[in-house]
Amino acid sequence: MSSLVGNVSQRLSRHLNYVFTEVTHDCSAIHELASSEKCQFIKSTESCRSNVYYFDYTYFLYCTIGEDNGWKFDLGVALLTFMLILCFTMLATTADQFFCPVLAVIAKTLSISESVAGVTILAFGNGSPDLFTAVSNPNDDTELMFGELLGAGLFVVGIVAGTILVIRPFHVYSAAVVRDVVFFIFAVSWITVCAYDERFTLSDAIVVVVVYVLYLVVVLIDFFVLRQRLHEEASRMSLAGDLPGNDSYYNELRSEAEMVIREPIRGSELDISKTRISVFVDVHHRYPPRNHHLFRDFFEHINPIQGDDWSNSGWFGRILTVLKAPVVFTLLLFIPVMDYSAIRHGWSKLLNILHCLTLPLMTLFVTGLLCTTFLDFPAWAWSLIFSCMIMVACFFTSRTDRPPPYHLVYALLAFVGSIQVIYVVAQEVVSLLMTLGLVLELSKSMLGLSVLAWGNSIGDLFSNIALAKRGYGKMAFAACFGGPLFNLCLGLGSTMIVRASKKKDHVAFSREGAMGENCEWFLVQLLATILFVLMLTGFQGRRSLGLIMIIIYLMFLLFCTLGELEVIDPFGIDRRNEGEFTN
């Protein structure tokens, strides 16, 4: 009993010291100042600018407008809300028209299954920007980091995965979901134990990273075993003279082991070889000129409003199409379309040649290397030189009526371009949400598990739901486990390794905050519930399970909100005990 009281006393002492040293540097202290002092506070406080990327929204509200200008300040908040909706529109468009089709192309090219593509390609694509941000800023507040990573995991598993099952129920591959859930529960449990006494050792952090490495190894082993079973079943059927279409076991194995390209609307399977024949069969007989209808083809592909979509839409759909047109037009200028279900797989000669110029420049701008000099020349000048050479080569080696042999290279370009747009827009979403959270006076823990978690998971939300709508529910569902696990293990583990390595005793301070344990307990409960319900239903991903997952997340938000308002005590916090220590 005495050891327990001593442990609680040590945690409370570290908490009070942390609050004492950090409160004067916390941007939330702005609400304790007079309106006339807030602008200067924002200018001089580093934490108020920690989430500024391309636009400083906090400075815009409190300095450009000023809190004293009542209706103007409210109008500024409304403007930021409108910009948030615009960012959501850009994310949804990028995910649906560019990111999802190219993911299917890459998975088909690499001959991997939907679930493997979800926990690798899609997870890396959605999580790598957050990982790079976490590693490049290892001294960021641990309370925000724990709340953000764990809260994002809850959001993706609860809301995103639950929505996927509601949109498109499907049979879940039992071995894959058991593997994902078990590894996820172990990772969260290990982090909970390590961070309980607010001390994260170097060995603890290394174990967190090793867990994800082992997870990837198991994923690959499971995939190769599945492919081997499929090959053995095909050999058995060939010897027996059976037809593959009549064997349900073989069809089930094939659906789990192979990637099937689906049409975006009907969700039916599409045979790639037949598509190529149907698209190009007349071309070999007519032999049109190399640059036949070059500019006509360019303007048709750059048009953000397609005639068929416009004629088949109602008045509301047409309004949305017009509002989205500037966003779609901008994205078409920078990101290639690579889609096996489209005519010529999305190839447009003049537009794709233009992408050789615009996409590298966008990459340099996003990475901040646009004006970096190399051999006395800025990076943008080198980019122009090499881009012009590639553009000339593409012009003389390609046709308008068919994609060139190197068209698959554009799949990589489309993937990189989509990730960059999603990353940049998601950053602005985080900045906007942080500013709105500051206006609403949310605490650090609540900011981390809600605002930051939602902002950093917004790419996962739009990408995975867009995949589910296109018929790739298995890939999207798998990514809802692989993505958060990737962020949690590598993001938190790498950050703690860097922090602990800088200490003489190789021990890093790791404060979870008031809501950290809430996230951990609810996340473990959510994962266990998913596995339990799937076992009861024979691993049928039903809409009812999706609704249960969404309800659990909403209960988590309610619990955290009541804890934020001090109506109840969150996990790990007992205000009666704190009162005893403080008296």
C-alpha positions in Angstrom: 0.0 0.0 0.0 2.8 2.4 0.9 4.6 1.6 -2.4 1.4 2.4 -4.3 0.9 5.7 -2.5 4.6 6.6 -3.1 4.2 5.8 -6.8 1.1 8.0 -7.1 2.9 10.7 -5.1 5.9 10.6 -7.5 3.6 10.8 -10.6 1.7 13.8 -9.0 5.0 15.5 -8.2 6.3 15.1 -11.8 2.9 16.3 -13.1 3.0 19.5 -11.0 6.6 20.2 -12.0 5.7 19.7 -15.6 2.7 22.0 -15.3 4.8 24.7 -13.5 7.5 24.7 -16.2 5.2 24.4 -19.2 2.2 26.6 -18.4 3.9 29.9 -19.1 4.9 28.5 -22.6 1.5 27.0 -23.4 -0.5 28.9 -26.0 -3.7 28.1 -24.1 -2.6 30.6 -21.5 -3.9 33.3 -24.0 -7.3 33.1 -22.4 -6.0 34.4 -19.1 -4.9 37.7 -20.8 -6.7 40.8 -21.7 -7.8 41.1 -25.4 -5.2 43.9 -26.0 -2.4 41.6 -24.9 -3.3 38.5 -26.9 -1.7 39.5 -30.2 1.7 40.2 -28.5 1.4 36.9 -26.6 1.0 35.0 -29.9 4.0 36.8 -31.5 6.2 35.9 -28.5 5.0 32.4 -27.7 6.6 29.6 -29.7 3.8 27.0 -29.0 1.3 29.3 -30.7 3.2 28.9 -33.9 4.1 25.2 -33.6 1.4 24.1 -36.0 1.8 26.9 -38.6 2.6 25.6 -42.0 1.6 27.8 -44.9 -0.8 30.2 -43.2 -0.9 31.5 -39.6 -4.6 31.3 -38.7 -4.1 32.1 -35.0 -2.3 35.3 -36.0 -5.0 36.1 -38.5 -7.7 35.9 -35.8 -6.0 37.5 -32.9 -3.8 40.1 -34.6 -5.1 40.8 -38.1 -8.8 40.9 -36.9 -8.5 41.1 -33.1 -10.8 39.6 -30.5 -12.2 43.1 -29.7 -13.9 43.3 -33.1 -16.8 41.1 -32.1 -18.7 40.3 -35.3 -15.5 40.5 -37.4 -13.8 38.0 -35.1 -16.9 35.7 -35.5 -16.8 36.2 -39.2 -13.1 35.2 -39.2 -14.0 32.0 -37.3 -16.7 31.3 -39.9 -14.1 31.9 -42.7 -11.7 29.3 -41.1 -14.6 26.9 -40.9 -15.3 27.4 -44.7 -11.6 26.8 -45.4 -11.8 23.6 -43.4 -14.7 22.4 -45.6 -12.7 23.4 -48.7 -9.7 21.3 -47.4 -12.1 18.3 -46.8 -13.3 18.7 -50.4 -9.7 18.6 -51.8 -8.9 15.6 -49.7 -12.0 13.7 -50.8 -11.3 14.5 -54.4 -7.6 13.5 -54.3 -8.4 10.2 -52.5 -11.3 9.2 -54.9 -10.0 10.3 -58.3 -6.2 9.9 -57.9 -5.1 8.0 -54.9 -7.4 5.0 -54.8 -7.1 4.0 -58.5 -3.3 4.1 -58.4 -3.2 2.0 -55.3 -5.1 -0.7 -57.1 -2.7 -0.4 -60.1 0.4 -0.7 -57.8 -1.1 -3.7 -55.9 -2.0 -5.4 -59.2 1.5 -4.8 -60.6 3.2 -6.1 -57.5 0.8 -9.2 -57.4 -0.1 -8.7 -53.8 -3.5 -9.1 -52.1 -5.9 -6.3 -51.0 -5.1 -6.9 -47.3 -1.4 -6.8 -47.8 -1.7 -3.7 -49.9 -3.8 -2.1 -47.1 -1.3 -2.8 -44.3 1.8 -1.9 -46.4 1.3 0.5 -49.3 -1.8 2.3 -48.0 -0.5 2.3 -44.4 2.9 3.7 -45.5 1.3 6.3 -47.7 -1.1 7.6 -45.0 1.3 7.3 -42.1 4.8 8.2 -43.5 4.2 12.0 -43.4 3.1 11.8 -39.8 6.1 9.6 -39.0 8.6 12.1 -40.6 7.0 14.9 -38.7 7.2 13.1 -35.4 10.9 12.1 -36.0 11.9 15.5 -37.1 10.3 17.1 -34.0 11.4 14.7 -31.2 11.1 17.4 -28.5 7.4 18.1 -29.0 5.1 17.8 -26.1 4.6 14.1 -25.1 1.1 14.7 -23.8 0.0 15.9 -27.2 1.9 13.0 -29.0 0.3 10.3 -26.9 -3.1 11.8 -27.2 -2.7 12.3 -30.9 -1.4 8.8 -31.8 -3.7 6.9 -29.5 -6.7 9.1 -30.3 -6.0 8.8 -34.0 -5.9 5.0 -33.6 -9.3 5.0 -31.9 -10.7 7.3 -34.6 -9.5 5.2 -37.5 -10.4 1.8 -36.0 -13.7 3.1 -34.6 -15.1 5.6 -37.1 -13.3 4.8 -40.3 -13.3 1.0 -40.1 -16.8 1.1 -38.7 -18.0 3.3 -41.6 -16.4 0.9 -44.1 -18.4 -2.0 -42.8 -21.6 0.1 -42.9 -20.9 1.1 -46.5 -19.8 -2.3 -47.8 -20.1 -5.4 -45.5 -17.8 -8.3 -46.5 -16.4 -11.5 -45.3 -13.2 -10.8 -43.3 -10.2 -13.0 -43.7 -9.9 -14.6 -40.2 -6.1 -15.0 -40.1 -5.5 -11.4 -41.1 -7.8 -9.7 -38.6 -6.7 -11.9 -35.7 -3.1 -11.1 -36.6 -3.8 -7.4 -36.8 -5.8 -7.2 -33.6 -3.4 -9.2 -31.5 -0.4 -7.2 -32.6 -2.3 -4.0 -32.0 -3.4 -5.0 -28.5 0.1 -6.1 -27.6 1.6 -2.8 -28.8 -0.9 -0.7 -26.9 -0.5 -2.8 -23.8 3.3 -2.6 -23.9 3.2 1.2 -24.3 0.7 1.5 -21.4 3.1 -0.5 -19.1 6.2 1.4 -20.2 4.6 4.9 -19.8 2.8 4.2 -16.5 5.6 5.7 -14.4 6.3 8.4 -17.0 9.7 6.9 -17.8 10.4 5.4 -21.2 13.7 3.6 -21.4 15.7 3.1 -24.6 15.0 -0.7 -24.5 11.3 0.0 -24.1 11.3 2.2 -27.3 13.3 -0.4 -29.3 10.8 -3.1 -28.4 8.0 -0.9 -29.7 9.8 -0.6 -33.1 10.6 -4.3 -33.2 6.9 -5.1 -32.6 6.1 -3.5 -35.9 9.0 -5.1 -37.7 7.8 -8.5 -36.5 4.3 -7.6 -37.6 5.5 -7.0 -41.2 7.4 -10.3 -41.2 4.2 -12.1 -40.1 2.2 -10.3 -42.7 4.5 -11.4 -45.5 4.8 -15.0 -44.3 1.0 -15.2 -44.1 0.7 -13.9 -47.6 3.2 -16.3 -49.1 1.6 -19.2 -47.3 -1.8 -18.2 -48.7 -0.3 -18.0 -52.2 1.2 -21.4 -51.8 -2.2 -22.9 -50.7 -3.8 -21.2 -53.7 -1.1 -22.8 -56.0 -1.6 -26.2 -54.4 -5.4 -26.0 -54.8 -5.1 -25.0 -58.4 -2.8 -27.9 -59.1 -5.2 -30.3 -57.4 -8.1 -29.0 -59.4 -6.1 -29.2 -62.7 -5.3 -32.9 -62.0 -8.9 -33.6 -61.1 -10.2 -31.8 -64.2 -12.4 -29.5 -62.1 -13.3 -25.9 -63.2 -12.0 -23.2 -60.9 -15.3 -21.3 -61.0 -17.2 -24.2 -59.4 -14.9 -24.5 -56.4 -15.9 -22.2 -53.6 -12.8 -22.9 -51.5 -10.5 -22.0 -54.5 -12.5 -18.8 -55.2 -12.3 -17.8 -51.6 -8.5 -18.3 -51.5 -8.1 -16.4 -54.8 -10.1 -13.5 -53.5 -7.8 -13.3 -50.4 -4.5 -13.9 -52.3 -5.0 -11.8 -55.5 -5.8 -8.2 -56.3 -8.9 -7.9 -58.5 -9.5 -4.6 -60.3 -13.0 -3.3 -60.0 -15.0 -0.7 -61.8 -15.5 2.5 -59.7 -19.3 2.6 -59.6 -20.7 -0.9 -60.0 -18.0 -2.6 -58.1 -17.9 -5.5 -60.6 -14.6 -7.3 -61.5 -12.7 -6.1 -64.5 -10.4 -8.3 -66.6 -7.4 -6.2 -67.4 -6.4 -8.3 -70.4 -9.9 -7.9 -71.9 -9.8 -4.2 -71.3 -6.6 -3.7 -73.2 -8.0 -5.6 -76.1 -11.2 -3.7 -76.2 -9.5 -0.4 -76.0 -6.8 -0.9 -78.6 -8.3 -3.5 -81.0 -9.3 -0.8 -83.5 -6.1 1.1 -83.2 -4.0 -1.7 -84.7 -6.2 -1.6 -87.8 -6.6 2.1 -88.4 -3.1 3.3 -87.5 -4.0 7.0 -86.7 -1.2 9.6 -86.6 1.0 9.7 -83.6 -0.4 13.0 -82.3 -4.0 12.4 -83.5 -6.3 14.9 -81.7 -3.5 15.9 -79.4 -5.0 19.1 -78.1 -8.6 17.8 -78.2 -7.5 14.9 -76.0 -5.7 17.4 -73.6 -8.8 19.6 -73.1 -11.1 16.6 -72.6 -8.9 15.3 -69.8 -8.3 18.7 -68.2 -12.0 19.5 -68.1 -13.1 19.2 -64.4 -16.8 18.8 -65.4 -17.5 15.6 -67.4 -20.5 15.7 -69.6 -21.9 12.3 -68.5 -21.6 13.1 -64.8 -23.3 16.5 -65.4 -26.2 15.1 -67.4 -26.8 12.3 -64.9 -26.7 14.6 -61.8 -29.5 16.5 -60.2 -29.4 20.1 -59.2 -27.6 19.4 -56.0 -25.0 17.2 -57.7 -24.4 19.9 -60.3 -23.9 22.6 -57.6 -21.3 20.3 -55.9 -19.7 19.7 -59.3 -19.3 23.4 -60.0 -17.9 24.0 -56.5 -15.4 21.2 -56.8 -14.4 22.2 -60.4 -11.5 24.5 -59.3 -10.1 21.9 -57.0 -10.3 19.1 -59.6 -8.8 21.3 -62.3 -5.8 22.2 -60.0 -5.3 18.5 -59.1 -5.4 17.4 -62.7 -2.6 19.8 -63.5 -0.2 18.3 -61.0 -1.2 14.6 -60.5 -1.4 12.0 -63.3 -4.5 9.8 -63.5 -3.5 6.1 -63.4 -6.7 4.0 -63.5 -7.0 0.5 -65.0 -10.8 0.9 -65.2 -10.5 4.1 -67.4 -10.0 4.3 -71.2 -6.3 4.1 -72.0 -5.8 3.6 -68.3 -6.0 7.4 -67.9 -3.3 8.2 -70.4 -3.4 11.7 -72.0 -0.2 12.4 -73.9 0.0 16.2 -73.6 -1.3 16.3 -70.1 1.0 13.6 -68.9 4.0 15.3 -70.5 3.0 18.5 -68.6 3.0 16.4 -65.4 6.8 15.9 -65.9 7.2 19.6 -65.3 4.5 20.4 -62.7 4.9 17.4 -60.4 8.6 17.9 -59.7 8.1 21.6 -59.0 5.3 20.7 -56.6 7.5 18.2 -54.9 10.3 20.8 -54.4 7.8 23.3 -53.1 6.3 20.9 -50.6 9.6 19.7 -49.3 11.0 23.2 -49.0 13.8 22.6 -51.5 12.5 24.9 -54.3 15.2 27.6 -53.8 17.9 25.4 -52.5 21.1 25.9 -54.5 23.2 23.1 -56.0 26.3 23.8 -58.0 25.4 27.5 -58.0 21.9 26.8 -59.5 18.6 26.7 -57.6 16.8 23.4 -57.4 13.9 24.7 -59.5 16.3 25.5 -62.3 17.7 22.0 -62.3 14.1 20.7 -62.2 13.2 22.7 -65.3 16.3 21.4 -67.2 15.7 17.8 -66.5 11.9 18.1 -66.9 12.3 19.6 -70.3 14.6 16.8 -71.4 12.1 14.2 -70.2 9.2 16.0 -71.8 10.9 16.0 -75.2 11.7 12.3 -74.9 8.1 11.5 -73.9 6.7 13.5 -76.8 8.7 11.6 -79.4 8.2 8.2 -77.9 4.5 8.1 -77.2 1.2 8.3 -79.0 -2.2 9.8 -78.2 -4.2 6.7 -78.8 -2.4 4.3 -76.4 -0.3 4.5 -73.3 3.5 4.0 -73.8 5.4 1.0 -72.4 6.7 3.2 -69.5 3.2 4.3 -68.5 3.5 2.3 -65.2 6.1 4.9 -64.1 3.2 7.3 -63.9 1.7 5.1 -61.3 4.6 5.9 -59.0 4.3 9.6 -59.9 0.6 9.6 -59.2 1.2 7.9 -55.8 3.8 10.4 -54.8 1.7 13.3 -56.0 -1.4 12.1 -54.2 0.5 11.6 -50.9 2.0 15.1 -51.1 -1.4 16.8 -51.7 -3.0 14.8 -48.9 -0.1 15.6 -46.6 -0.1 19.3 -47.3 -3.9 19.7 -47.1 -3.9 17.5 -43.9 -1.3 19.8 -42.4 -3.6 22.8 -43.0 -6.5 20.9 -41.6 -4.5 20.3 -38.4 -3.5 24.0 -38.2 -7.1 25.1 -38.8 -8.4 22.6 -36.1 -5.7 23.7 -33.7 -6.8 27.3 -34.1 -10.5 26.5 -33.7 -9.6 24.3 -30.7 -7.8 27.3 -29.2 -10.8 29.5 -29.7 -13.0 26.8 -28.0 -10.4 26.7 -25.0 -9.7 22.9 -25.2 -7.0 21.4 -23.0 -3.8 19.8 -24.4 -5.1 16.3 -23.8 -8.4 17.0 -25.4 -6.7 18.7 -28.3 -4.5 15.7 -28.9 -7.2 13.0 -28.8 -9.8 15.0 -30.7 -8.6 17.9 -32.9 -5.1 16.6 -33.7 -6.3 13.0 -33.9 -9.0 13.9 -36.4 -6.8 16.2 -38.4 -4.0 13.7 -38.8 -6.4 10.9 -39.6 -8.4 12.9 -42.1 -6.3 11.4 -45.0 -7.1 7.9 -43.7 -10.7 8.8 -43.5 -11.2 10.0 -47.1 -8.7 7.4 -48.6 -10.2 4.4 -46.9 -13.8 5.3 -47.4 -13.2 6.1 -51.1 -11.6 2.7 -51.5 -14.6 1.0 -49.8 -17.0 2.8 -52.2 -14.9 1.5 -55.2 -15.2 -2.0 -53.9 -11.8 -2.4 -52.2 -13.3 -2.9 -48.7 -10.7 -5.5 -47.7 -7.8 -3.1 -48.5 -9.4 -0.2 -46.7 -10.3 -2.3 -43.6 -6.8 -3.8 -43.3 -5.4 -0.3 -43.6 -7.5 0.8 -40.6 -5.3 -1.5 -38.5 -2.0 -1.3 -40.3 -2.0 2.5 -40.5 -2.5 3.3 -36.8 -0.1 0.5 -35.8 2.5 2.0 -38.2 2.1 5.4 -36.7 2.0 4.2 -33.1 5.0 1.9 -33.2 7.3 3.7 -35.5 6.2 7.3 -34.7 6.2 6.9 -30.9 9.0 4.3 -30.8 11.4 6.4 -33.0 10.7 9.6 -31.1 11.4 7.9 -27.8 14.5 6.3 -29.1 15.8 9.7 -30.1 14.8 11.2 -26.7 16.3 8.4 -24.6 19.5 8.4 -26.6 20.1 12.0 -25.6 19.9 11.2 -21.9 22.8 9.8 -19.9 20.7 7.2 -18.2 18.8 6.4 -21.5 15.5 7.2 -20.0 13.1 9.7 -21.6 10.3 11.5 -19.8 6.9 10.4 -21.2 3.8 12.1 -19.8 0.6 10.7 -21.3 -1.7 13.4 -19.9 -5.1 13.2 -18.3 -6.6 11.5 -21.2 -3.8 9.2 -22.2 -5.0 6.2 -20.2 -8.5 6.7 -21.5 -7.3 6.3 -25.0 -5.4 3.1 -24.1 -8.2 1.4 -22.3 -10.9 2.3 -24.9 -8.6 1.3 -27.7 -7.9 -2.2 -26.2 -11.6 -2.6 -25.5 -12.5 -1.6 -29.1 -10.0 -4.0 -30.6 -11.2 -6.9 -28.3 -14.8 -6.2 -29.1 -14.1 -6.3 -32.9 -12.4 -9.7 -32.5 -15.1 -11.1 -30.2 -18.0 -10.1 -32.5 -16.2 -11.3 -35.6 -15.7 -14.7 -34.0 -19.4 -14.9 -33.1 -20.5 -14.1 -36.7 -18.0 -16.4 -38.4 -15.9 -13.4 -39.4 -18.7 -11.8 -41.4 -18.1 -8.1 -41.4 -21.7 -6.9 -40.9 -23.2 -3.4 -40.7 -24.1 -4.1 -37.1 -20.4 -4.5 -36.2 -19.7 -1.2 -37.9 -22.4 0.5 -35.8 -21.0 -1.0 -32.6 -17.5 0.3 -33.5 -18.8 3.8 -34.1 -20.9 3.7 -30.9 -17.8 2.7 -28.8 -15.9 5.6 -30.3 -18.8 8.0 -29.5 -18.9 6.7 -25.9 -15.1 7.4 -25.7 -15.7 11.0 -26.8 -18.5 11.4 -24.3 -16.3 9.9 -21.5 -13.4 12.3 -22.4 -15.7 15.3 -22.7 -17.2 14.6 -19.2 -13.6 14.2 -17.9 -12.6 17.5 -19.6 -15.6 19.2 -17.8 -14.5 17.5 -14.5 -17.9 15.8 -14.3 -16.2 12.5 -13.9 -12.6 11.4 -13.3 -10.7 9.9 -16.3 -8.7 6.7 -15.9 -5.6 7.2 -13.7 -6.9 10.4 -12.1 -8.6 10.6 -8.7 -9.1 14.2 -7.7 -9.9 13.1 -4.1 -6.4 11.7 -3.9 -4.9 14.8 -5.4 -6.7 16.8 -2.8 -5.1 14.7 -0.1 -1.7 15.3 -1.5 -2.2 19.0 -2.0 -3.6 19.6 1.5 
